[in-house]
Amino acid sequence: MTRMFAQVWRSATTRCCLFVVLVSSTVLYLRRSLDIADYPPEEKLLRQRINLDHTLNFGARPLVQTITPWKAPILWEGMFDPNLYDQKHIENDSSVALTVFAVGRYLDAYLNTFITSAEKHFMLGLQVTYYVFTDLPEKVPTIELGPRRSLKVIQVPKFSRWQDISMMRMKMISDAIESEISHNCNYIFCLDVDQEFKGRFGSEALGDSVALLHAWYYKRPKESFTYDRNPKSKAFMETGDYYYHAAIFGGVLEKVKDLADYCYLKIMEDKLNNVEALWHDESHLNKYFWLHKPSRLLSPEYCWDTVIVQNEDINVTRLIWASKNYKELRTR
């Protein structure tokens, strides 16, 4: 046993992971032990809530599921009055952070289209701050933004593998919420950059904890969901409620920070055991939402893949997947 411990301790990577797991666990415990009343006055704004779910028409879309077993709404076109939501959020001066990672070749390929299309469709009428995480800050294009809309660039390190970028974004989002976003916004949405807004993506999507139904799995049986089935991974799931797509998640800041901290901690625990979840941060995100049910679900209208032939449920496409050449994009 002594010899085994000595071998483990000599591993710099293992020591680093152990330290990170210990520190992250301690921070998570302390955060959950503190009451919001102990926060600085400006951060109390994060506790403001707007709930108009009583106005939703759950019977407007009889051919799709509009409510979860735990009574969270699943938003589809026709269920909500967009003007009512916008009016309430404008009156409440709601503000939204939109984070996006544009690293390596993804920046040139997608960022300009992502931001310019968001300017036409994302949270119009509200204060919006784009947070662009990139390893190439000098290449971020200058884009003319509308009133009460701004863009901030956050430099991130270069990673040798795209999988590491995918997994480490949770820590970067958490750090940004604590150091920057909490001083500027009430809500946050975290999106993949390889997408394009095509229709309204408005204030009806705002909520405490927001998850997205995956376009390819929302009608499939649970047995086909690609949860991580490896018992050695912290993302391991035998079953779940839905399959969520990590291309979009959001909510109030403290809920998203809790999700990001959880996923990062579990990723580091997996690293300690030389395990990598099947779909990286998405696998851990699905585990989190299985344990901590989201209060609001977005239908696949909010992130649709136009390759899917069976689209009879999709009355409006709000955001679409961009075409991808992974071999080219992920070559360093």
Phi, psi and chi 1 to 4 in degrees:
 res  aa     phi    psi   chi1   chi2   chi3   chi4
   1 MET       -  -41.1  178.2   64.4   72.1      -
   2 THR   -63.0  -42.5  -57.1      -      -      -
   3 ARG   -64.3  -41.1  179.9  178.8  -59.3  173.1
   4 MET   -63.7  -43.0 -173.0 -170.6  -34.2      -
   5 PHE   -62.5  -39.9 -179.1   80.3      -      -
   6 ALA   -64.1  -37.5      -      -      -      -
   7 GLN   -66.4  -42.3  -70.6  173.6  -16.4      -
   8 VAL   -63.8  -43.3  171.3      -      -      -
   9 TRP   -65.6  -29.0 -175.1 -109.0      -      -
  10 ARG   -72.6  -15.7  -80.6 -163.7  -64.1  -91.7
  11 SER   -79.7  114.6  168.0      -      -      -
  12 ALA   -62.9  -39.0      -      -      -      -
  13 THR   -63.7  -43.3  -58.0      -      -      -
  14 THR   -64.4  -43.2  -58.5      -      -      -
  15 ARG   -60.9  -41.1  -67.2 -159.4  -54.5  -90.0
  16 CYS   -63.3  -45.7  179.0      -      -      -
  17 CYS   -63.8  -41.8  -71.4      -      -      -
  18 LEU   -59.7  -43.2  -79.2  167.8      -      -
  19 PHE   -64.3  -44.4  176.3   76.1      -      -
  20 VAL   -63.3  -43.7  168.7      -      -      -
  21 VAL   -62.5  -42.9  168.7      -      -      -
  22 LEU   -63.3  -48.4  177.0   61.3      -      -
  23 VAL   -64.9  -44.9  170.9      -      -      -
  24 SER   -62.4  -40.9  -61.2      -      -      -
  25 SER   -63.8  -40.8  -60.3      -      -      -
  26 THR   -65.1  -43.5  -56.7      -      -      -
  27 VAL   -63.6  -43.0  169.4      -      -      -
  28 LEU   -61.4  -41.1  -80.4  173.7      -      -
  29 TYR   -63.8  -44.7  172.8   79.1      -      -
  30 LEU   -65.4  -40.4  -69.9  173.8      -      -
  31 ARG   -61.4  -42.1  -75.3 -171.4   63.2 -113.2
  32 ARG   -74.2  -18.1  -70.6  168.6  178.5  168.7
  33 SER   -85.3  -20.0  -59.8      -      -      -
  34 LEU   -85.0  141.2  -68.7  173.3      -      -
  35 ASP   -88.1  149.7 -172.4   82.5      -      -
  36 ILE   -61.5  -22.5 -168.0   68.4      -      -
  37 ALA   -64.9  -20.4      -      -      -      -
  38 ASP   -83.9   -6.2  -63.9  -32.8      -      -
  39 TYR   -77.2  159.6  -72.7   11.3      -      -
  40 PRO   -57.9  150.1  -23.4   32.8      -      -
  41 PRO   -51.7  -39.8  -26.3   34.2      -      -
  42 GLU   -66.6  -25.9   66.0  -89.8   19.6      -
  43 GLU   -80.5  -12.6  -66.3 -170.6   25.5      -
  44 LYS   -64.8  -20.5  -67.7 -177.7 -178.5  179.2
  45 LEU   -60.6  -25.0  -67.2  172.1      -      -
  46 LEU   -66.0  -17.5  -55.6 -179.3      -      -
  47 ARG   -88.3   -5.0  -74.6  -67.2 -175.0 -178.7
  48 GLN   -65.3  139.8  -66.4 -179.9   -5.0      -
  49 ARG  -130.5  143.0  -61.2  -69.6 -169.2  -89.7
  50 ILE  -122.1  125.1  -67.8  176.0      -      -
  51 ASN  -131.0  108.7 -168.7  -23.5      -      -
  52 LEU  -114.4   21.8  -64.6  172.7      -      -
  53 ASP   -64.1  -23.4  -70.8   -7.1      -      -
  54 HIS   -66.8  -15.3   63.1  -77.9      -      -
  55 THR   -91.3   -6.8   69.0      -      -      -
  56 LEU   -70.2  142.8  -67.0  171.5      -      -
  57 ASN  -100.1   92.7 -177.4   -3.9      -      -
  58 PHE   -71.5  -15.3  -69.1   99.4      -      -
  59 GLY   -94.6    3.8      -      -      -      -
  60 ALA   -69.6  -25.1      -      -      -      -
  61 ARG  -125.6   77.4  -59.5  -67.1  -58.8  -86.9
  62 PRO   -67.2  -15.5   24.0  -33.7      -      -
  63 LEU   -91.7   -4.4  -60.8 -178.0      -      -
  64 VAL  -129.9  161.3  -66.4      -      -      -
  65 GLN   -77.1  129.6 -173.6  178.1   -1.2      -
  66 THR  -115.4   -3.4   58.0      -      -      -
  67 ILE  -150.0  144.2 -167.2  167.2      -      -
  68 THR   -86.6  167.7   70.1      -      -      -
  69 PRO   -60.1  -23.6  -26.7   35.7      -      -
  70 TRP   -98.4   18.5   60.1   93.0      -      -
  71 LYS    72.3   22.2  -53.8  -55.9 -178.0 -175.1
  72 ALA   -85.9  137.5      -      -      -      -
  73 PRO   -72.2  147.0   25.2  -32.8      -      -
  74 ILE  -112.0  112.2  -55.8  174.1      -      -
  75 LEU   -80.9  124.4  -69.7 -174.9      -      -
  76 TRP  -129.0  155.4  -66.7   87.5      -      -
  77 GLU   -55.2  135.2  175.6   69.7    7.3      -
  78 GLY    98.5  -12.9      -      -      -      -
  79 MET   -85.9  -22.8  -72.0  178.4   56.8      -
  80 PHE  -130.4  158.3   57.4   88.4      -      -
  81 ASP   -97.4  104.5  179.2  -10.6      -      -
  82 PRO   -60.3  -35.5   20.4  -31.4      -      -
  83 ASN   -65.9  -37.3  -65.6  -35.6      -      -
  84 LEU   -64.1  -45.6  178.5   62.0      -      -
  85 TYR   -63.7  -46.0  -85.2   88.4      -      -
  86 ASP   -61.2  -44.9  -73.0  -10.9      -      -
  87 GLN   -59.4  -46.1  178.1 -175.5   -5.9      -
  88 LYS   -64.9  -42.5 -169.2   65.6  174.9  177.9
  89 HIS   -72.4  -33.3  -81.9  -79.1      -      -
  90 ILE   -66.7  -43.1  -70.1  171.5      -      -
  91 GLU   -60.7  -35.9  -70.4  174.1   -4.4      -
  92 ASN   -85.4   -1.6 -162.9   60.0      -      -
  93 ASP    57.0   43.2 -160.2   24.4      -      -
  94 SER   -64.6  143.0  -64.5      -      -      -
  95 SER  -132.1  145.2   52.2      -      -      -
  96 VAL  -129.4  131.0 -174.2      -      -      -
  97 ALA   -95.1  135.4      -      -      -      -
  98 LEU  -119.7  109.2  175.4   52.8      -      -
  99 THR   -96.4  144.4   70.1      -      -      -
 100 VAL  -151.4  138.4   62.2      -      -      -
 101 PHE  -101.8  120.9  -78.5   72.0      -      -
 102 ALA  -126.0   86.2      -      -      -      -
 103 VAL  -114.9  151.0  -63.5      -      -      -
 104 GLY    57.3 -135.3      -      -      -      -
 105 ARG   -75.1  -12.6  -63.0  177.5 -179.3  177.1
 106 TYR   -64.4  -29.0  -82.5   74.1      -      -
 107 LEU   -62.8  -55.0 -169.9  153.0      -      -
 108 ASP   -64.5  -34.5  -74.3  -24.7      -      -
 109 ALA   -75.6  -32.7      -      -      -      -
 110 TYR  -132.2  -25.4  -60.7  115.2      -      -
 111 LEU   -61.8  -44.3 -176.9   60.3      -      -
 112 ASN   -60.5  -46.0 -172.0   76.0      -      -
 113 THR   -64.3  -40.4  -63.0      -      -      -
 114 PHE   -59.7  -50.8  179.4   88.6      -      -
 115 ILE   -70.0  -45.2  -61.7  -66.5      -      -
 116 THR   -65.1  -35.4   54.1      -      -      -
 117 SER   -74.3  -33.7   64.9      -      -      -
 118 ALA   -63.0  -35.1      -      -      -      -
 119 GLU   -62.4  -24.2  -79.4  -65.4  -75.8      -
 120 LYS   -90.9  -21.5  -62.4  175.4 -177.1  177.0
 121 HIS  -135.6  -19.9  -57.8  -67.7      -      -
 122 PHE   -92.1  116.0 -177.8   77.6      -      -
 123 MET    50.1   46.4  -58.4  -65.8  167.5      -
 124 LEU   -62.8  137.9  -59.8 -175.1      -      -
 125 GLY    94.0  -13.5      -      -      -      -
 126 LEU  -106.5  161.9  -58.0 -174.2      -      -
 127 GLN   -72.8  125.7  176.7 -175.8  -39.8      -
 128 VAL  -128.7  132.8  172.5      -      -      -
 129 THR  -120.6  120.0  -54.7      -      -      -
 130 TYR   -84.1  131.2  -58.9  101.0      -      -
 131 TYR  -114.3  108.2  -69.6   89.1      -      -
 132 VAL   -99.0  113.9  177.1      -      -      -
 133 PHE   -93.3  122.3  -65.3   74.8      -      -
 134 THR  -152.3  152.6 -177.8      -      -      -
 135 ASP   -93.3    1.0   53.9   -7.1      -      -
 136 LEU  -130.3   64.1  -60.5  166.7      -      -
 137 PRO   -59.9  -29.2   20.5  -32.3      -      -
 138 GLU   -70.1  -15.6   70.0  -77.9   -4.3      -
 139 LYS   -99.3   -0.4  -63.8 -170.6   70.2  174.9
 140 VAL   -65.5  123.4  173.3      -      -      -
 141 PRO   -70.4  152.3   26.4  -34.3      -      -
 142 THR   -83.6  119.0  -60.1      -      -      -
 143 ILE  -122.8  131.1  -60.4  173.0      -      -
 144 GLU   -72.3  124.0 -175.7  176.3   -8.0      -
 145 LEU  -109.4  155.7  -55.7  177.0      -      -
 146 GLY   -76.8  176.8      -      -      -      -
 147 PRO   -59.6  141.1  -20.4   31.3      -      -
 148 ARG    63.2   26.4  -55.7 -177.1   67.9 -140.0
 149 ARG  -129.7  133.9  -59.6  171.5   81.4   91.8
 150 SER  -141.5  166.1   59.0      -      -      -
 151 LEU  -133.8  132.3 -173.9  149.4      -      -
 152 LYS  -124.4  138.7  -62.7 -171.9  177.2 -176.8
 153 VAL  -103.6  130.7  176.7      -      -      -
 154 ILE  -119.0  117.4  -62.2  177.4      -      -
 155 GLN   -77.9  136.7 -174.6  167.1    3.9      -
 156 VAL  -124.7  157.4  -59.9      -      -      -
 157 PRO   -70.6  161.4   24.3  -32.9      -      -
 158 LYS   -81.0  140.3  -66.4 -178.1 -177.4  -66.0
 159 PHE  -116.6  146.9  -69.0   94.3      -      -
 160 SER   -78.4  -23.5   58.1      -      -      -
 161 ARG  -123.1  141.1  -57.9 -171.2  -43.6  142.8
 162 TRP   -66.3  -27.3   67.2  -93.9      -      -
 163 GLN   -62.9  -36.6  -66.3   93.7  -27.3      -
 164 ASP   -68.5  -36.5  -67.4  -32.4      -      -
 165 ILE   -60.7  -46.3  -61.2  169.3      -      -
 166 SER   -59.6  -43.4  172.8      -      -      -
 167 MET   -79.2  -37.1  -68.5 -171.8  -67.7      -
 168 MET   -79.3   -9.3  -67.4  -54.9  -67.8      -
 169 ARG   -63.4  -26.7   70.6  167.4  175.6  159.1
 170 MET   -63.0  -42.6  -69.9  -61.3 -172.8      -
 171 LYS   -65.7  -41.2  173.6  172.8  170.3   47.0
 172 MET   -66.0  -38.5  -62.5  174.2 -165.6      -
 173 ILE   -64.8  -44.7  -72.0  170.0      -      -
 174 SER   -60.7  -45.6  175.3      -      -      -
 175 ASP   -62.1  -41.0  -69.8  -13.5      -      -
 176 ALA   -67.3  -37.7      -      -      -      -
 177 ILE   -59.9  -45.3  -70.6  173.6      -      -
 178 GLU   -70.7  -41.8 -174.7  169.0  -12.2      -
 179 SER   -89.5  -27.5   63.9      -      -      -
 180 GLU  -130.5  -56.2  173.1   76.9   23.5      -
 181 ILE   -67.3  -34.5  -61.0  172.8      -      -
 182 SER   -62.4  -19.1   61.7      -      -      -
 183 HIS   -89.5   -6.9  -57.0  -66.0      -      -
 184 ASN  -125.7  -24.3  -59.5  -48.5      -      -
 185 CYS  -136.6  155.3  -60.0      -      -      -
 186 ASN   -91.8  -36.0  -57.1  103.7      -      -
 187 TYR  -125.3  163.0  -62.9   91.5      -      -
 188 ILE  -142.8  140.3 -179.9  172.3      -      -
 189 PHE  -123.3  137.0  -94.7   98.7      -      -
 190 CYS  -115.6  118.3  -52.2      -      -      -
 191 LEU  -126.1  153.1  -87.4   68.0      -      -
 192 ASP   -75.5  150.3  -74.8   -8.1      -      -
 193 VAL   -80.3  -24.4   71.1      -      -      -
 194 ASP   -84.3   57.7   49.4   -7.8      -      -
 195 GLN  -145.5  161.2  -55.6  179.2  100.8      -
 196 GLU  -137.3  129.4 -178.6  179.2   -2.6      -
 197 PHE   -73.2  135.1  -68.7   89.7      -      -
 198 LYS  -124.3  -17.0  -70.6  -68.1 -171.7  178.0
 199 GLY  -154.5 -179.4      -      -      -      -
 200 ARG   -52.0  126.9  173.7 -170.2  167.7   89.4
 201 PHE  -127.6   84.6 -164.6  119.5      -      -
 202 GLY  -110.6 -165.2      -      -      -      -
 203 SER   -66.4  -16.1   57.8      -      -      -
 204 GLU   -61.9  -21.5   74.4  -77.1  -10.3      -
 205 ALA   -80.9  -12.9      -      -      -      -
 206 LEU   -74.0  140.8  -62.2  173.6      -      -
 207 GLY  -171.7 -178.6      -      -      -      -
 208 ASP   -64.4  -51.8  -78.7    6.2      -      -
 209 SER  -141.6  114.4  176.3      -      -      -
 210 VAL  -118.2  126.9 -176.2      -      -      -
 211 ALA  -122.9  160.5      -      -      -      -
 212 LEU  -116.4  130.0  168.8   72.1      -      -
 213 LEU   -73.2  130.1  -65.0 -177.5      -      -
 214 HIS   -68.9  129.4 -161.5  -65.5      -      -
 215 ALA   -58.1  -33.2      -      -      -      -
 216 TRP   -84.6  -11.0  -78.8   93.2      -      -
 217 TYR  -124.1   -4.8  -67.1   99.6      -      -
 218 TYR   -66.4  -20.4   80.3  101.0      -      -
 219 LYS  -109.2    0.0  -63.9  180.0   76.2  170.3
 220 ARG   -89.8  158.6  -66.6 -174.2 -178.6 -179.3
 221 PRO   -69.2  153.8   24.2  -33.5      -      -
 222 LYS   -58.4  -29.3  -69.4 -176.9 -179.3 -179.2
 223 GLU   -61.0  -22.3  -65.4   75.1   22.4      -
 224 SER   -92.4   -6.6   68.7      -      -      -
 225 PHE   -64.5  138.7  -67.3  173.9      -      -
 226 THR   -92.1   54.9   55.6      -      -      -
 227 TYR   -66.0  162.0  -62.6  136.1      -      -
 228 ASP   -74.7  120.5 -168.2  -64.6      -      -
 229 ARG  -100.8    8.4  -52.6  -65.9 -174.8  178.6
 230 ASN   -86.6  112.7  178.8    7.0      -      -
 231 PRO   -60.6  -17.8  -20.7   31.8      -      -
 232 LYS   -79.2  -16.2  -65.2 -179.0  179.6  179.2
 233 SER   -90.1  145.7  173.0      -      -      -
 234 LYS   -70.4  -11.7  -65.5  -61.2  179.8 -179.3
 235 ALA   -90.8    0.9      -      -      -      -
 236 PHE   -55.6  132.2  169.0   69.3      -      -
 237 MET  -141.6  132.3  -64.7  175.3   64.3      -
 238 GLU   -85.7  -34.0  -69.0 -174.8  -84.1      -
 239 THR  -152.8  176.7 -172.0      -      -      -
 240 GLY  -165.4 -170.6      -      -      -      -
 241 ASP   -90.0  -54.7  -59.2  -53.3      -      -
 242 TYR  -141.6  172.3  -56.4   95.5      -      -
 243 TYR  -106.0  118.0 -168.8   80.7      -      -
 244 TYR   -96.7  145.1  -58.4  109.9      -      -
 245 HIS   -99.6  124.3 -166.2  179.1      -      -
 246 ALA   -76.6    0.8      -      -      -      -
 247 ALA   -66.4  -20.5      -      -      -      -
 248 ILE  -145.5  128.3  -61.1  176.2      -      -
 249 PHE  -153.1  157.1   58.2   92.2      -      -
 250 GLY  -171.0 -167.4      -      -      -      -
 251 GLY   143.1 -162.6      -      -      -      -
 252 VAL   -73.0  158.2  -65.8      -      -      -
 253 LEU   -61.0  -44.1  -58.2 -168.1      -      -
 254 GLU   -67.0  -30.5   62.7  -92.9   28.4      -
 255 LYS   -71.2  -41.8  -67.3  -71.4 -172.5 -178.9
 256 VAL   -70.1  -36.8  175.9      -      -      -
 257 LYS   -63.8  -39.0 -179.2  166.5  171.9   53.3
 258 ASP   -62.5  -42.8 -172.1   66.8      -      -
 259 LEU   -62.4  -47.1 -179.7  156.0      -      -
 260 ALA   -64.6  -42.0      -      -      -      -
 261 ASP   -63.3  -42.2  -72.9  -19.1      -      -
 262 TYR   -61.0  -50.4  171.0   91.0      -      -
 263 CYS   -61.7  -42.4  -69.3      -      -      -
 264 TYR   -63.8  -43.7  174.7   62.3      -      -
 265 LEU   -61.3  -43.4  176.5   61.2      -      -
 266 LYS   -69.2  -34.6  -61.6  -53.1  177.3 -176.7
 267 ILE   -62.4  -43.4  -71.7  167.7      -      -
 268 MET   -68.4  -35.6  -65.0  -51.6  -64.8      -
 269 GLU   -64.7  -39.5  -70.7  180.0   11.1      -
 270 ASP   -62.8  -42.8  -87.9   -0.3      -      -
 271 LYS   -58.8  -39.2  -83.5 -175.1  171.1  -70.6
 272 LEU   -59.9  -31.4 -171.7   61.3      -      -
 273 ASN  -100.7   15.4  -64.6  -44.8      -      -
 274 ASN    56.3   42.7  -65.7  -44.6      -      -
 275 VAL  -122.6  143.5  175.7      -      -      -
 276 GLU  -130.5  123.6 -165.2  167.6  -84.0      -
 277 ALA   -61.4  152.1      -      -      -      -
 278 LEU   -53.7  -51.9  177.4   63.3      -      -
 279 TRP  -113.5   31.0  -66.7  112.2      -      -
 280 HIS    57.1 -127.0  -44.5  107.4      -      -
 281 ASP   -65.5  -27.6   59.0  -17.3      -      -
 282 GLU   -64.9  -35.9 -176.3  169.1  -82.8      -
 283 SER   -64.6  -42.7  -64.4      -      -      -
 284 HIS   -70.4  -34.7  -68.4  -77.1      -      -
 285 LEU   -62.8  -41.2  176.3  138.9      -      -
 286 ASN   -64.2  -37.9  -90.3  -86.4      -      -
 287 LYS   -65.9  -42.1 -178.9   67.1  171.4  -76.0
 288 TYR   -59.7  -47.2  177.7   87.6      -      -
 289 PHE   -72.1  -18.7  -78.8  135.1      -      -
 290 TRP   -72.7  -38.3  167.8 -120.6      -      -
 291 LEU   -83.4  -32.6  -61.5  173.6      -      -
 292 HIS  -126.7   94.0  -50.7  -84.8      -      -
 293 LYS   -61.6  133.3  -50.4  -62.0 -172.1 -167.5
 294 PRO   -67.1  150.4   24.0  -32.4      -      -
 295 SER   -89.2   -8.5   64.0      -      -      -
 296 ARG  -153.2  132.6 -161.8  169.6 -152.6   76.9
 297 LEU  -117.7  137.0  -82.4   65.5      -      -
 298 LEU   -97.3  132.9  -57.0 -178.1      -      -
 299 SER   -70.8  168.1   72.2      -      -      -
 300 PRO   -62.4   -9.4  -25.8   36.3      -      -
 301 GLU   -55.9  -30.0  -65.1  172.2   -9.7      -
 302 TYR   -84.4   -1.7  -72.5   82.8      -      -
 303 CYS  -169.5   84.6 -172.7      -      -      -
 304 TRP  -106.1  143.7 -175.2 -112.8      -      -
 305 ASP  -101.8  113.5 -172.9   -4.9      -      -
 306 THR   -68.6   -7.2   55.0      -      -      -
 307 VAL   -71.7  -25.2  172.0      -      -      -
 308 ILE   -68.0  123.8  -60.2  173.7      -      -
 309 VAL   -77.2  -41.4  176.7      -      -      -
 310 GLN   -78.8   93.1  -68.4 -177.2  -43.9      -
 311 ASN  -123.6   23.8   60.3   -0.5      -      -
 312 GLU   -65.7  -21.6   60.9  -85.3    5.2      -
 313 ASP   -81.5  -14.2  -63.6  -29.2      -      -
 314 ILE   -95.9   96.4  -51.5  -57.1      -      -
 315 ASN   -80.9  -22.1  -67.0  -13.2      -      -
 316 VAL  -149.6  139.4   58.8      -      -      -
 317 THR  -104.2  118.6   49.9      -      -      -
 318 ARG   -93.6  -32.1  -53.5  179.9 -172.8  -79.7
 319 LEU  -149.6  138.2 -175.2   75.4      -      -
 320 ILE  -125.2  154.6   62.8  169.1      -      -
 321 TRP   -70.9  136.3  -58.8   16.8      -      -
 322 ALA   -82.2  154.7      -      -      -      -
 323 SER   -68.1  147.7   59.3      -      -      -
 324 LYS  -134.0  143.3  -55.2  171.6 -176.1   67.9
 325 ASN  -120.8   85.8 -177.9  -13.1      -      -
 326 TYR   -59.9  -35.6  -74.8  126.7      -      -
 327 LYS   -60.0  -39.7 -175.3  175.5 -179.7 -179.5
 328 GLU   -77.7  -43.5  175.5   67.6   19.7      -
 329 LEU   -67.7  -34.9  -70.9  166.2      -      -
 330 ARG   -98.8   12.1  -66.8  172.0  176.8  173.7
 331 THR   -89.7  122.3  -59.5      -      -      -
 332 ARG   -83.1      -  -56.0  -63.0  -72.3 -177.7
